[in-house]
Amino acid sequence: MKKKKKSKYKHVTINKKRYFFYKISWVDITADGGHATADEFDKFECSKMVTFAYVYKRTKKFIWTFASYDQKDEVYSDRNIFPTGVITGMERLNVESR
């Protein structure tokens, strides 16, 4: 009998499907309702965000993630959906990553 190769990447298996853990870097809208000089406005940038989560599914336009799940039932929590256009990087994390 052939032994299954263990994945070096962090993952969970839910209902016989494997979900891998990622570090997702993305940009978000930054808003300010106050007054600003032209110099201050020129320095205004989007927020550079980082999310650690399991990737539930992905398409060309969107990526669905979750960070929490029920160990008994197929139930997901801490869910997000990202437009792929805001994502600047994705790194699948290995077991040793922190």
MIMARSE-40261 format. One record per atom (N, C-alpha, C): atom name; x, y, z; residue number from 1. Coordinates in nm, 4 decimals. Last residue first. Layout:
BEGIN
["CA", [X, Y, Z], NUM]
...
// end
This chain:
BEGIN
["N", [0.5336, 3.1343, 1.0600], 98]
["CA", [0.4642, 3.1963, 1.1734], 98]
["C", [0.4033, 3.3257, 1.1298], 98]
["N", [0.6068, 2.8179, 0.9070], 97]
["CA", [0.5845, 2.9634, 0.9013], 97]
["C", [0.5096, 3.0110, 1.0248], 97]
["N", [0.6149, 2.5403, 0.9069], 96]
["CA", [0.7075, 2.6101, 0.9962], 96]
["C", [0.6836, 2.7612, 1.0003], 96]
["N", [0.4323, 2.4705, 0.7088], 95]
["CA", [0.4045, 2.4324, 0.8467], 95]
["C", [0.4921, 2.5101, 0.9441], 95]
["N", [0.4034, 2.7511, 0.4834], 94]
["CA", [0.4374, 2.6133, 0.5166], 94]
["C", [0.4164, 2.5904, 0.6660], 94]
["N", [0.1597, 2.9433, 0.3114], 93]
["CA", [0.2503, 2.9273, 0.4245], 93]
["C", [0.2767, 2.7808, 0.4526], 93]
["N", [0.1547, 3.1054, 0.0088], 92]
["CA", [0.1064, 2.9858, 0.0786], 92]
["C", [0.2076, 2.9563, 0.1887], 92]
["N", [0.1029, 3.4361, -0.0424], 91]
["CA", [0.2078, 3.3412, -0.0095], 91]
["C", [0.1466, 3.2243, 0.0671], 91]
["N", [0.0234, 3.6898, -0.2644], 90]
["CA", [-0.0285, 3.5761, -0.1878], 90]
["C", [0.0851, 3.4777, -0.1679], 90]
["N", [-0.0209, 4.0404, -0.3327], 89]
["CA", [0.0619, 3.9215, -0.3165], 89]
["C", [-0.0082, 3.8149, -0.2345], 89]
["N", [-0.2081, 4.2309, -0.3785], 88]
["CA", [-0.0732, 4.2595, -0.4282], 88]
["C", [0.0203, 4.1404, -0.4127], 88]
["N", [-0.5459, 4.2634, -0.4557], 87]
["CA", [-0.4436, 4.1765, -0.3981], 87]
["C", [-0.3094, 4.2047, -0.4638], 87]
["N", [-0.7357, 4.4019, -0.5890], 86]
["CA", [-0.6773, 4.4684, -0.4717], 86]
["C", [-0.5635, 4.3876, -0.4115], 86]
["N", [-0.8286, 4.2351, -0.7942], 85]
["CA", [-0.7562, 4.3568, -0.8292], 85]
["C", [-0.6908, 4.4283, -0.7118], 85]
["N", [-0.9880, 4.0383, -0.6861], 84]
["CA", [-0.8480, 4.0054, -0.7146], 84]
["C", [-0.7649, 4.1294, -0.7481], 84]
["N", [-1.1827, 4.1288, -0.4089], 83]
["CA", [-1.1663, 4.1413, -0.5544], 83]
["C", [-1.0181, 4.1160, -0.5852], 83]
["N", [-1.2403, 3.8971, -0.1483], 82]
["CA", [-1.1527, 4.0011, -0.2011], 82]
["C", [-1.1665, 4.0087, -0.3527], 82]
["N", [-1.4360, 3.8232, 0.1221], 81]
["CA", [-1.4246, 3.8040, -0.0226], 81]
["C", [-1.3481, 3.9246, -0.0757], 81]
["N", [-1.4154, 3.6491, 0.4364], 80]
["CA", [-1.3950, 3.7673, 0.3520], 80]
["C", [-1.4047, 3.7259, 0.2062], 80]
["N", [-1.5148, 3.5299, 0.7605], 79]
["CA", [-1.5089, 3.5174, 0.6148], 79]
["C", [-1.4879, 3.6520, 0.5477], 79]
["N", [-1.5416, 3.4121, 1.0190], 78]
["CA", [-1.4372, 3.5118, 0.9878], 78]
["C", [-1.4086, 3.5110, 0.8375], 78]
["N", [-1.6308, 3.0644, 0.9555], 77]
["CA", [-1.6479, 3.1963, 1.0175], 77]
["C", [-1.5310, 3.2861, 0.9788], 77]
["N", [-1.8142, 2.7771, 0.8420], 76]
["CA", [-1.7010, 2.8676, 0.8289], 76]
["C", [-1.7335, 3.0020, 0.8936], 76]
["N", [-1.8902, 2.4372, 0.8704], 75]
["CA", [-1.9317, 2.5730, 0.9039], 75]
["C", [-1.8074, 2.6614, 0.9080], 75]
["N", [-1.9537, 2.1363, 0.8644], 74]
["CA", [-1.8968, 2.2208, 0.7590], 74]
["C", [-1.9520, 2.3627, 0.7767], 74]
["N", [-1.8855, 2.0229, 1.2027], 73]
["CA", [-1.9725, 2.0485, 1.0881], 73]
["C", [-1.9010, 2.1355, 0.9851], 73]
["N", [-1.6638, 1.9910, 1.3774], 72]
["CA", [-1.7623, 1.8839, 1.3600], 72]
["C", [-1.8459, 1.8995, 1.2334], 72]
["N", [-1.5063, 2.2173, 1.3863], 71]
["CA", [-1.4394, 2.0887, 1.3658], 71]
["C", [-1.5371, 1.9735, 1.3420], 71]
["N", [-1.5707, 2.5156, 1.2166], 70]
["CA", [-1.6205, 2.4192, 1.3138], 70]
["C", [-1.5568, 2.2836, 1.2840], 70]
["N", [-1.3306, 2.7804, 1.1689], 69]
["CA", [-1.4196, 2.6767, 1.1181], 69]
["C", [-1.4599, 2.5848, 1.2328], 69]
["N", [-1.1761, 3.0893, 1.0618], 68]
["CA", [-1.2247, 2.9980, 1.1658], 68]
["C", [-1.3213, 2.8976, 1.1044], 68]
["N", [-1.1123, 3.2235, 0.8316], 67]
["CA", [-1.0070, 3.2090, 0.9315], 67]
["C", [-1.0465, 3.1125, 1.0431], 67]
["N", [-1.1543, 3.2203, 0.4764], 66]
["CA", [-1.2090, 3.2044, 0.6114], 66]
["C", [-1.0926, 3.1837, 0.7068], 66]
["N", [-1.2149, 3.3761, 0.1518], 65]
["CA", [-1.1312, 3.3232, 0.2588], 65]
["C", [-1.2114, 3.3025, 0.3868], 65]
["N", [-1.2273, 3.3978, -0.2003], 64]
["CA", [-1.3036, 3.3824, -0.0773], 64]
["C", [-1.2121, 3.3215, 0.0283], 64]
["N", [-1.1517, 3.6171, -0.4566], 63]
["CA", [-1.0954, 3.5140, -0.3700], 63]
["C", [-1.1741, 3.5151, -0.2397], 63]
["N", [-1.2510, 3.7033, -0.7979], 62]
["CA", [-1.2631, 3.7078, -0.6524], 62]
["C", [-1.1889, 3.5939, -0.5839], 62]
["N", [-1.2001, 3.6793, -1.0757], 61]
["CA", [-1.2418, 3.8085, -1.0215], 61]
["C", [-1.2370, 3.8180, -0.8691], 61]
["N", [-1.1276, 3.4190, -1.1342], 60]
["CA", [-1.0464, 3.5265, -1.1920], 60]
["C", [-1.0771, 3.6614, -1.1272], 60]
["N", [-1.1734, 3.2649, -0.8109], 59]
["CA", [-1.2049, 3.2776, -0.9529], 59]
["C", [-1.1122, 3.3858, -1.0092], 59]
["N", [-1.1452, 3.0388, -0.5343], 58]
["CA", [-1.1013, 3.1561, -0.6111], 58]
["C", [-1.1487, 3.1467, -0.7550], 58]
["N", [-1.2153, 2.9427, -0.1927], 57]
["CA", [-1.2210, 2.9232, -0.3379], 57]
["C", [-1.1737, 3.0509, -0.4057], 57]
["N", [-1.0833, 2.9555, 0.0594], 56]
["CA", [-1.1997, 2.8686, 0.0389], 56]
["C", [-1.2168, 2.8375, -0.1101], 56]
["N", [-0.7820, 2.9786, 0.2084], 55]
["CA", [-0.8514, 3.0137, 0.0848], 55]
["C", [-0.9595, 2.9086, 0.0610], 55]
["N", [-0.7376, 3.0883, 0.5424], 54]
["CA", [-0.7497, 2.9756, 0.4498], 54]
["C", [-0.8257, 3.0220, 0.3261], 54]
["N", [-0.5285, 3.3735, 0.6288], 53]
["CA", [-0.6551, 3.2991, 0.6208], 53]
["C", [-0.6404, 3.1778, 0.5292], 53]
["N", [-0.4213, 3.6846, 0.7164], 52]
["CA", [-0.3821, 3.5439, 0.7238], 52]
["C", [-0.5104, 3.4621, 0.7274], 52]
["N", [-0.3676, 3.9910, 0.5519], 51]
["CA", [-0.4648, 3.8981, 0.6086], 51]
["C", [-0.4053, 3.7579, 0.6059], 51]
["N", [-0.2616, 4.3220, 0.5470], 50]
["CA", [-0.2191, 4.1821, 0.5436], 50]
["C", [-0.3256, 4.0997, 0.6142], 50]
["N", [-0.2619, 4.6357, 0.3595], 49]
["CA", [-0.3163, 4.5417, 0.4565], 49]
["C", [-0.2575, 4.4017, 0.4388], 49]
["N", [-0.2021, 4.9597, 0.3233], 48]
["CA", [-0.1425, 4.8325, 0.2809], 48]
["C", [-0.1739, 4.7302, 0.3899], 48]
["N", [-0.4258, 5.2124, 0.2229], 47]
["CA", [-0.3725, 5.1311, 0.3321], 47]
["C", [-0.3188, 5.0006, 0.2753], 47]
["N", [-0.3279, 5.4618, -0.0178], 46]
["CA", [-0.4129, 5.3509, 0.0253], 46]
["C", [-0.3451, 5.2779, 0.1407], 46]
["N", [-0.2228, 5.7975, 0.0763], 45]
["CA", [-0.2076, 5.6675, 0.0102], 45]
["C", [-0.3120, 5.5679, 0.0589], 45]
["N", [-0.1233, 6.1299, 0.0511], 44]
["CA", [-0.2339, 6.0422, 0.0883], 44]
["C", [-0.2250, 5.9122, 0.0091], 44]
["N", [0.0488, 6.3181, -0.0396], 43]
["CA", [0.1065, 6.2097, 0.0399], 43]
["C", [0.0025, 6.1063, 0.0825], 43]
["N", [-0.1165, 6.5064, -0.1573], 42]
["CA", [-0.0235, 6.4333, -0.2435], 42]
["C", [0.0383, 6.3132, -0.1718], 42]
["N", [-0.2369, 6.6160, 0.0710], 41]
["CA", [-0.3173, 6.5340, -0.0202], 41]
["C", [-0.2276, 6.4500, -0.1114], 41]
["N", [-0.0268, 6.7646, 0.1767], 40]
["CA", [-0.0818, 6.6537, 0.2542], 40]
["C", [-0.1610, 6.5585, 0.1643], 40]
["N", [-0.0003, 6.9517, -0.0344], 39]
["CA", [0.1131, 6.8664, 0.0038], 39]
["C", [0.0656, 6.7443, 0.0827], 39]
["N", [-0.2485, 7.0775, -0.0295], 38]
["CA", [-0.2101, 7.0018, -0.1488], 38]
["C", [-0.0953, 6.9073, -0.1166], 38]
["N", [-0.3985, 7.0217, 0.2960], 37]
["CA", [-0.3259, 7.1028, 0.1986], 37]
["C", [-0.2932, 7.0159, 0.0779], 37]
["N", [-0.7265, 6.9312, 0.4021], 36]
["CA", [-0.5865, 6.8975, 0.3784], 36]
["C", [-0.5266, 6.9938, 0.2783], 36]
["N", [-0.9988, 6.8583, 0.6253], 35]
["CA", [-0.9311, 6.9493, 0.5324], 35]
["C", [-0.7850, 6.9074, 0.5183], 35]
["N", [-1.1568, 6.5263, 0.6537], 34]
["CA", [-1.1071, 6.6566, 0.6992], 34]
["C", [-1.0443, 6.7383, 0.5875], 34]
["N", [-1.2259, 6.2721, 0.5958], 33]
["CA", [-1.3290, 6.3732, 0.5756], 33]
["C", [-1.2836, 6.5132, 0.6131], 33]
["N", [-1.0606, 6.0208, 0.4347], 32]
["CA", [-1.0413, 6.1292, 0.5305], 32]
["C", [-1.1427, 6.2372, 0.4980], 32]
["N", [-0.9770, 5.6765, 0.3685], 31]
["CA", [-1.0652, 5.7931, 0.3575], 31]
["C", [-1.0319, 5.8951, 0.4653], 31]
["N", [-0.8469, 5.4263, 0.1682], 30]
["CA", [-0.8227, 5.5104, 0.2839], 30]
["C", [-0.9065, 5.6358, 0.2640], 30]
["N", [-0.9067, 5.0978, 0.0547], 29]
["CA", [-0.9410, 5.2397, 0.0465], 29]
["C", [-0.9036, 5.3075, 0.1777], 29]
["N", [-0.6298, 4.8716, 0.0510], 28]
["CA", [-0.7663, 4.9072, 0.0882], 28]
["C", [-0.7842, 5.0578, 0.0729], 28]
["N", [-0.4408, 4.6030, -0.0887], 27]
["CA", [-0.4577, 4.7466, -0.0640], 27]
["C", [-0.6054, 4.7759, -0.0401], 27]
["N", [-0.2771, 4.3082, 0.0483], 26]
["CA", [-0.3754, 4.3759, -0.0356], 26]
["C", [-0.3825, 4.5232, 0.0008], 26]
["N", [-0.1528, 3.9828, 0.0942], 25]
["CA", [-0.1243, 4.1264, 0.1002], 25]
["C", [-0.2182, 4.1961, 0.0027], 25]
["N", [-0.2035, 3.6979, 0.2751], 24]
["CA", [-0.2550, 3.7738, 0.1612], 24]
["C", [-0.2267, 3.9216, 0.1850], 24]
["N", [-0.0806, 3.3960, 0.3479], 23]
["CA", [-0.0604, 3.5356, 0.3857], 23]
["C", [-0.0993, 3.6152, 0.2617], 23]
["N", [-0.2843, 3.0998, 0.3802], 22]
["CA", [-0.2082, 3.1998, 0.3053], 22]
["C", [-0.1860, 3.3274, 0.3849], 22]
["N", [-0.3468, 2.7547, 0.3887], 21]
["CA", [-0.3352, 2.8778, 0.4659], 21]
["C", [-0.2406, 2.9744, 0.3932], 21]
["N", [-0.5773, 2.5481, 0.2009], 20]
["CA", [-0.4431, 2.5918, 0.2383], 20]
["C", [-0.4455, 2.7308, 0.3018], 20]
["N", [-0.7959, 2.2832, 0.2445], 19]
["CA", [-0.7869, 2.4283, 0.2326], 19]
["C", [-0.6498, 2.4725, 0.2832], 19]
["N", [-0.9314, 1.9899, 0.1041], 18]
["CA", [-0.8164, 2.0519, 0.1687], 18]
["C", [-0.8141, 2.2021, 0.1381], 18]
["N", [-1.2196, 1.8013, 0.1735], 17]
["CA", [-1.1566, 1.9017, 0.0878], 17]
["C", [-1.0464, 1.9713, 0.1668], 17]
["N", [-1.3632, 1.6339, 0.3423], 16]
["CA", [-1.2759, 1.5714, 0.2424], 16]
["C", [-1.2130, 1.6707, 0.1437], 16]
["N", [-1.4696, 1.8170, 0.5288], 15]
["CA", [-1.5570, 1.7425, 0.4384], 15]
["C", [-1.4797, 1.6903, 0.3162], 15]
["N", [-1.1682, 1.9749, 0.5468], 14]
["CA", [-1.3074, 1.9850, 0.5897], 14]
["C", [-1.3928, 1.9152, 0.4842], 14]
["N", [-0.8462, 2.0019, 0.6510], 13]
["CA", [-0.9334, 1.9238, 0.5646], 13]
["C", [-1.0728, 1.9267, 0.6253], 13]
["N", [-0.6082, 2.2685, 0.6374], 12]
["CA", [-0.7094, 2.1923, 0.7107], 12]
["C", [-0.7894, 2.1138, 0.6076], 12]
["N", [-0.2538, 2.3466, 0.6268], 11]
["CA", [-0.3866, 2.3306, 0.5681], 11]
["C", [-0.4801, 2.2636, 0.6684], 11]
["N", [0.0711, 2.4451, 0.5425], 10]
["CA", [-0.0328, 2.4438, 0.6451], 10]
["C", [-0.1694, 2.4374, 0.5771], 10]
["N", [0.2768, 2.2329, 0.3418], 9]
["CA", [0.2010, 2.3560, 0.3610], 9]
["C", [0.0928, 2.3392, 0.4665], 9]
["N", [0.3841, 1.9929, 0.2909], 8]
["CA", [0.4657, 2.0816, 0.3736], 8]
["C", [0.3920, 2.2125, 0.4035], 8]
["N", [0.1823, 1.7016, 0.3077], 7]
["CA", [0.2046, 1.8345, 0.2517], 7]
["C", [0.2899, 1.9170, 0.3466], 7]
["N", [0.2928, 1.3683, 0.2846], 6]
["CA", [0.2428, 1.4748, 0.3713], 6]
["C", [0.2791, 1.6094, 0.3107], 6]
["N", [0.1856, 1.1208, 0.0671], 5]
["CA", [0.2882, 1.2202, 0.0934], 5]
["C", [0.2272, 1.3340, 0.1745], 5]
["N", [0.0606, 0.8053, 0.1714], 4]
["CA", [0.0331, 0.9396, 0.1217], 4]
["C", [0.1458, 1.0344, 0.1597], 4]
["N", [0.2044, 0.4958, 0.0699], 3]
["CA", [0.1841, 0.5924, 0.1771], 3]
["C", [0.1624, 0.7315, 0.1177], 3]
["N", [0.0602, 0.2171, -0.0891], 2]
["CA", [0.1389, 0.3385, -0.1021], 2]
["C", [0.1020, 0.4388, 0.0068], 2]
["N", [0.0840, -0.1178, 0.0000], 1]
["CA", [0.0000, 0.0000, 0.0000], 1]
["C", [0.0893, 0.1252, 0.0000], 1]
// end
